[in-house]
Amino acid sequence: MGESSMDLTDIDYLGIDRVLKRGTGKVIERHDAALLVHDSISGACMLGCEDAALGANILRYRLGGDCRLLMVSDHVLGLKAFAQYGFENMLECYQTAYYGGMPELTGRLALRDAEEADLPVLIATYDLVSAEELRLIVERRKLILGFEDGKLAGFMGEHLEGSMGLLYIFPEFRRRGYATELEKAVIAKTLQEGYTPFCQIEKSNSASMALQRKLGLAISDRLICWMWK
Protein backbone atom coordinates (compact mmCIF):
# COMPACT_ATOMS: atom_id res chain seq x y z
CA MET A 1 0.00 0.00 0.00
CA GLY A 2 1.48 3.33 -1.05
CA GLU A 3 0.60 6.87 -0.15
CA SER A 4 -3.01 7.78 -0.75
CA SER A 5 -3.65 10.12 -3.67
CA MET A 6 -6.86 11.36 -2.05
CA ASP A 7 -6.91 15.06 -1.20
CA LEU A 8 -7.71 15.04 2.51
CA THR A 9 -8.35 18.78 2.45
CA ASP A 10 -11.41 18.05 0.28
CA ILE A 11 -14.53 19.01 2.20
CA ASP A 12 -15.75 15.42 2.50
CA TYR A 13 -12.52 14.22 4.14
CA LEU A 14 -11.86 17.03 6.62
CA GLY A 15 -12.69 14.82 9.59
CA ILE A 16 -9.95 12.39 8.59
CA ASP A 17 -7.59 15.26 7.90
CA ARG A 18 -8.23 16.68 11.37
CA VAL A 19 -7.47 13.56 13.39
CA LEU A 20 -4.32 12.88 11.37
CA LYS A 21 -3.05 16.45 11.76
CA ARG A 22 -3.67 16.52 15.50
CA GLY A 23 -1.87 13.19 15.88
CA THR A 24 -4.75 11.10 17.22
CA GLY A 25 -5.57 9.26 13.98
CA LYS A 26 -3.99 5.90 13.21
CA VAL A 27 -4.02 4.69 9.61
CA ILE A 28 -5.52 1.19 9.48
CA GLU A 29 -5.40 0.75 5.72
CA ARG A 30 -4.38 3.09 2.92
CA HIS A 31 -4.82 2.86 -0.85
CA ASP A 32 -4.78 5.36 -3.68
CA ALA A 33 -8.57 5.64 -3.58
CA ALA A 34 -9.44 4.74 0.02
CA LEU A 35 -8.22 5.36 3.55
CA LEU A 36 -9.42 3.87 6.85
CA VAL A 37 -8.36 5.67 10.04
CA HIS A 38 -9.08 5.12 13.74
CA ASP A 39 -9.18 8.11 16.09
CA SER A 40 -8.02 7.46 19.65
CA ILE A 41 -9.97 10.34 21.23
CA SER A 42 -13.45 9.76 19.82
CA GLY A 43 -13.03 6.05 19.15
CA ALA A 44 -14.34 6.64 15.62
CA CYS A 45 -13.33 4.68 12.56
CA MET A 46 -13.40 6.89 9.45
CA LEU A 47 -13.44 5.57 5.91
CA GLY A 48 -12.78 8.01 3.10
CA CYS A 49 -13.11 6.42 -0.32
CA GLU A 50 -13.41 7.30 -3.96
CA ASP A 51 -13.89 3.65 -4.94
CA ALA A 52 -16.93 2.10 -3.26
CA ALA A 53 -15.94 -1.49 -4.09
CA LEU A 54 -12.52 -0.98 -2.55
CA GLY A 55 -14.09 0.70 0.47
CA ALA A 56 -16.45 -2.23 0.95
CA ASN A 57 -13.52 -4.67 0.92
CA ILE A 58 -11.65 -2.60 3.49
CA LEU A 59 -14.65 -2.61 5.81
CA ARG A 60 -15.13 -6.36 5.30
CA TYR A 61 -11.59 -7.25 6.32
CA ARG A 62 -10.49 -4.41 8.60
CA LEU A 63 -13.54 -3.16 10.49
CA GLY A 64 -13.30 -4.65 13.97
CA GLY A 65 -16.35 -5.89 15.81
CA ASP A 66 -15.52 -3.45 18.60
CA CYS A 67 -16.05 -0.42 16.33
CA ARG A 68 -18.99 1.48 17.79
CA LEU A 69 -18.70 4.69 15.75
CA LEU A 70 -18.11 4.77 12.00
CA MET A 71 -18.01 7.46 9.32
CA VAL A 72 -18.22 6.50 5.64
CA SER A 73 -17.71 9.25 3.08
CA ASP A 74 -19.53 7.37 0.30
CA HIS A 75 -23.27 7.67 0.98
CA VAL A 76 -24.40 4.48 -0.77
CA LEU A 77 -21.64 2.43 0.85
CA GLY A 78 -22.53 3.97 4.20
CA LEU A 79 -26.14 2.81 3.88
CA LYS A 80 -24.93 -0.71 3.10
CA ALA A 81 -22.48 -0.68 6.03
CA PHE A 82 -25.22 0.41 8.41
CA ALA A 83 -27.38 -2.57 7.40
CA GLN A 84 -24.49 -5.04 7.35
CA TYR A 85 -22.51 -4.37 10.51
CA GLY A 86 -25.17 -4.07 13.19
CA PHE A 87 -25.14 -0.35 13.84
CA GLU A 88 -28.22 0.97 15.60
CA ASN A 89 -28.26 4.67 14.71
CA MET A 90 -27.30 6.62 11.62
CA LEU A 91 -26.95 10.25 10.62
CA GLU A 92 -26.95 11.17 6.94
CA CYS A 93 -25.39 14.59 6.69
CA TYR A 94 -23.74 17.20 4.53
CA GLN A 95 -20.27 18.31 5.51
CA THR A 96 -19.65 22.06 5.67
CA ALA A 97 -16.38 23.92 6.01
CA TYR A 98 -15.19 27.46 6.68
CA TYR A 99 -12.45 28.69 4.34
CA GLY A 100 -12.68 32.42 5.12
CA GLY A 101 -10.68 34.77 7.28
CA MET A 102 -10.93 35.39 11.00
CA PRO A 103 -14.57 36.24 11.81
CA GLU A 104 -15.41 39.42 13.71
CA LEU A 105 -17.33 39.02 16.96
CA THR A 106 -19.86 41.64 18.05
CA GLY A 107 -18.96 41.43 21.73
CA ARG A 108 -22.62 41.11 22.70
CA LEU A 109 -21.84 37.88 24.53
CA ALA A 110 -19.20 37.40 27.21
CA LEU A 111 -17.37 34.24 26.22
CA ARG A 112 -15.33 31.68 28.12
CA ASP A 113 -14.42 28.01 27.93
CA ALA A 114 -16.64 25.66 29.91
CA GLU A 115 -15.15 24.24 33.11
CA GLU A 116 -15.86 21.22 35.27
CA ALA A 117 -18.14 23.28 37.52
CA ASP A 118 -20.39 23.96 34.50
CA LEU A 119 -21.03 20.28 33.81
CA PRO A 120 -24.24 19.85 35.86
CA VAL A 121 -26.13 22.48 33.89
CA LEU A 122 -24.64 21.31 30.59
CA ILE A 123 -25.60 17.68 31.22
CA ALA A 124 -29.09 18.68 32.34
CA THR A 125 -29.57 20.84 29.24
CA TYR A 126 -27.98 18.95 26.37
CA ASP A 127 -28.83 15.27 25.82
CA LEU A 128 -27.70 14.71 22.22
CA VAL A 129 -24.38 13.33 23.47
CA SER A 130 -23.65 11.34 26.61
CA ALA A 131 -22.67 12.92 29.90
CA GLU A 132 -19.27 11.24 29.60
CA GLU A 133 -18.70 12.74 26.16
CA LEU A 134 -19.63 16.19 27.46
CA ARG A 135 -17.18 15.71 30.32
CA LEU A 136 -14.36 14.84 27.91
CA ILE A 137 -15.20 17.80 25.67
CA VAL A 138 -15.05 20.16 28.66
CA GLU A 139 -11.79 18.60 29.86
CA ARG A 140 -10.30 19.28 26.43
CA ARG A 141 -11.54 22.90 26.61
CA LYS A 142 -13.62 22.47 23.48
CA LEU A 143 -16.90 24.05 24.61
CA ILE A 144 -17.51 27.81 24.62
CA LEU A 145 -20.13 29.39 26.87
CA GLY A 146 -21.82 32.69 26.04
CA PHE A 147 -23.26 34.99 28.74
CA GLU A 148 -25.60 37.97 28.56
CA ASP A 149 -25.45 40.16 31.67
CA GLY A 150 -23.92 37.30 33.63
CA LYS A 151 -26.60 34.75 32.66
CA LEU A 152 -25.75 31.75 30.51
CA ALA A 153 -27.37 32.32 27.11
CA GLY A 154 -25.99 29.35 25.19
CA PHE A 155 -23.00 27.30 24.21
CA MET A 156 -21.28 25.65 21.27
CA GLY A 157 -18.13 23.64 20.82
CA GLU A 158 -16.35 20.80 19.11
CA HIS A 159 -17.18 17.12 19.09
CA LEU A 160 -14.46 14.66 20.08
CA GLU A 161 -13.53 13.89 16.48
CA GLY A 162 -13.13 17.58 15.66
CA SER A 163 -16.34 18.77 14.03
CA MET A 164 -18.15 21.87 15.30
CA GLY A 165 -21.46 21.27 17.02
CA LEU A 166 -23.17 21.06 20.42
CA LEU A 167 -25.00 24.32 19.70
CA TYR A 168 -27.67 25.24 22.20
CA ILE A 169 -29.35 28.58 22.92
CA PHE A 170 -31.60 28.81 25.97
CA PRO A 171 -35.20 29.65 24.99
CA GLU A 172 -35.27 33.13 26.52
CA PHE A 173 -32.20 34.15 24.50
CA ARG A 174 -33.25 32.87 21.08
CA ARG A 175 -33.72 35.03 17.99
CA ARG A 176 -31.01 37.47 19.10
CA GLY A 177 -28.24 36.28 16.79
CA TYR A 178 -26.43 34.37 19.51
CA ALA A 179 -26.13 31.14 17.51
CA THR A 180 -24.22 33.12 14.89
CA GLU A 181 -22.03 34.72 17.55
CA LEU A 182 -21.18 31.41 19.19
CA GLU A 183 -20.34 29.69 15.93
CA LYS A 184 -18.10 32.62 14.98
CA ALA A 185 -16.33 32.15 18.32
CA VAL A 186 -15.78 28.44 17.67
CA ILE A 187 -14.58 29.17 14.13
CA ALA A 188 -12.12 31.76 15.45
CA LYS A 189 -10.75 29.37 18.07
CA THR A 190 -10.35 26.60 15.49
CA LEU A 191 -8.50 28.90 13.11
CA GLN A 192 -6.21 30.04 15.92
CA GLU A 193 -5.36 26.38 16.55
CA GLY A 194 -4.36 26.02 12.90
CA TYR A 195 -7.23 23.86 11.63
CA THR A 196 -10.02 24.23 9.06
CA PRO A 197 -13.38 24.58 10.88
CA PHE A 198 -15.96 22.09 9.69
CA CYS A 199 -19.24 20.58 10.81
CA GLN A 200 -21.84 18.07 9.73
CA ILE A 201 -25.46 19.04 9.15
CA GLU A 202 -28.23 16.45 9.13
CA LYS A 203 -29.78 16.41 5.67
CA SER A 204 -33.20 17.55 6.94
CA ASN A 205 -31.93 20.30 9.28
CA SER A 206 -32.80 23.35 7.19
CA ALA A 207 -32.34 25.83 10.07
CA SER A 208 -28.76 24.73 10.69
CA MET A 209 -28.04 24.71 6.97
CA ALA A 210 -29.28 28.30 6.73
CA LEU A 211 -26.94 29.29 9.59
CA GLN A 212 -23.95 27.76 7.80
CA ARG A 213 -24.78 29.64 4.62
CA LYS A 214 -25.17 32.88 6.58
CA LEU A 215 -21.69 32.41 8.02
CA GLY A 216 -20.21 31.71 4.60
CA LEU A 217 -19.40 28.04 5.03
CA ALA A 218 -18.99 25.89 1.93
CA ILE A 219 -21.41 22.98 1.76
CA SER A 220 -20.62 19.64 0.15
CA ASP A 221 -23.01 18.41 -2.51
CA ARG A 222 -22.57 14.83 -1.28
CA LEU A 223 -23.93 13.10 1.80
CA ILE A 224 -21.72 11.24 4.25
CA CYS A 225 -22.89 8.71 6.83
CA TRP A 226 -22.16 8.54 10.54
CA MET A 227 -23.38 5.46 12.41
CA TRP A 228 -23.05 4.19 15.94
CA LYS A 229 -24.09 1.41 18.32
N, C-alpha and C positions, 0 to 999 in steps of 0.2 A: 504494500500500500504506500503510495507516494503522497506528496503534499496535495491537499484538496485545491482544486481550481475554483471552487465556489467563492464568491465575493461575500464575506461575512458582514461587510458593512451594508449590504442590501437590506432593505427595511424588514424583510421577512426573516432574516437571520440575526437580528440585533441581540436577541436574547442569548444566543450561542456566543456571539462576539463578546458580550458583556462578561459572561462567566469565565471565558478564556482570558480576557484582558485583566480581570481582577485576580486571576490565579486560583480560582476555586473550581474551574472546569477541567475534568480529566477526559481526554479523548479515548473513547472505547473502540471506535473503528472509523477509519478515514479512507475515502475514495475520492476520485476526481469529482464525482457528482453526488456525493452523500457524506454526511458526517454525523456520528452519534457521540454525544458528550454527556457526562454525568457531572452534576454540580453538587459539591459537598455541603454547601450551606442550605439550599432548599431541598436537596434530595431528588431533584428533578432529573430525568433523562430527557435530552432534547435531540431530536432527529431533524436535521436540515437535509433536504434532498431535492435534486432536480431530475432524478430518475426514480419513478415510483416503484418499479420492479426491483431495483437495487435496494431501495429503502425497505421494501417488504422483506427481502432476504436478510438484511441486517437485523431487523426486529425479530425475525424468526430465530436467528442463531445467537443474538447477542443481548436481547432484552431479558434481564433476569426476572424471575418470579417475584422478587422482593421489590420491584419497581412499583411505587405507588403514585407517582406523578410523572406524566409523559406529555411532551409537546411534539407534535408532528407538523412540519411546515407544509406538507402536501395535504390538502383538504380531503380528497378522496381516500388517500391512504390512511389518514387519520380516522375517518369514519370506519374503515375496515378494521383498524387496530383496536378501536373502542369495542367493536363487536367480538373480536377474536380473543382479546387478552384479559377479559374479565374486569374491565374498569366499570365503575358504578356511576360516575358523573362525567359530563363533558361540556366544554365551553367552545363554541365555534366563534371565532373572533377575527376582527381586522386588526392588524398591527399598525400603529401610528408612531411617527418619530418627529422630533424637533431638530431642524437643521439650521435654525436662525441664530442670531446673536443673543447676548445676555438680555433677558427681559427686564423691563422697568417695573418696579413695584410701586404701588400708590402710597404705601405707608398707612393705609386705613386699618390694617390689622397689625397688632403687636405679635411678632413671631418668635417661637423658640422650639428647640427640639424637645420631644416628649421624654420624660424621665420615668423611673420606676414608680414614683409616687403617683403618676398619672394613670397607671394601669387599671385600677378599679373602674374609673369612669369610662375608659376606652373599651374595656372588656364588656361592660354593661351596655354600651352604646352600639358597638360594631360587632356583628355576629357572622360576617361573611368569611372570616378566617377564624381559626381556633385561637383560644386564649394563649396557648403556648406559642403560636406563630406571632401573635401580637407582642408577646414578651420578648421574643428574639429580635423582632423588628425594632423595638424600643431600645434594647441592649445595643444594637448596632447603630443607634442614633439615625434611624431612617424614617422617622415620623415627625412631621412639623405641625405644631399646634398654632392656631390663630386666635387671638383674643381681641374683643372689642370692649373697651372700658373695663378691663380686668376680668371679663367673663368669657369663658371658652365658647367661641363661635363655630369652630370646625377644625378639621385636621385633614391632612393628606400626606402620603409618604411613598415608600418603595417596598414592593414585595421582596421576598427573600431571594428570588432569582434575578431581581434587578429592574423589573418593570414598574412604572409609576402606577399608583392606585390608592386604595384605602380612603377614597375621598368621602367625607361626611360633613355636612353642614347642619347644625342644629336647627329645628324648624323655625324658631323665632328669628333666626339670622338669614333665612333664605331670601333669594331675589334681591340681594344687595351687591352682587358681583364677587362674593367671597370665594366661590369655587374657582373663579378665574385667578384671583389673587393667590390662593394657595397653590394652584398648579404652577403659576409663574415662580413661586418660591421654590418648589421642588425642582423645576427645570433649572433654575439658577444654581441650586446646590449641586445638581448632577453635572452641569457644565463646569463648575468650579473643581469638581473631582476628576475632570478630564474625560467624561463619558458622553455618549449621545443619549439624550433622554428619549425614552420610548414607553409606550403602554399598549395594552390590548383592550379593544372595545368589543363587547358582545354584539353580534351582528344585528340584534334587534334593539339595541340601546341608542335610540335616535338622539336623546338629550345629551348623552356623553359624546356622541359623534359630533354634534353641533358645537360643543365646547372645544373639542380638539381643532375643529376648523377655525373657530374664532381665534384661537391662540396660534394659528398658522402651522399646525402640525401636518406633515405629509401623511397620507392614508394609503395603505396598500390596497390594491384592487383584488387581492387574493385572500381567502380565508385560511387561517391556521387552526389547529385543534389542540386544546389542552384537555387532558383527562386525568382522573384520579380515582383512587379507591377509598 
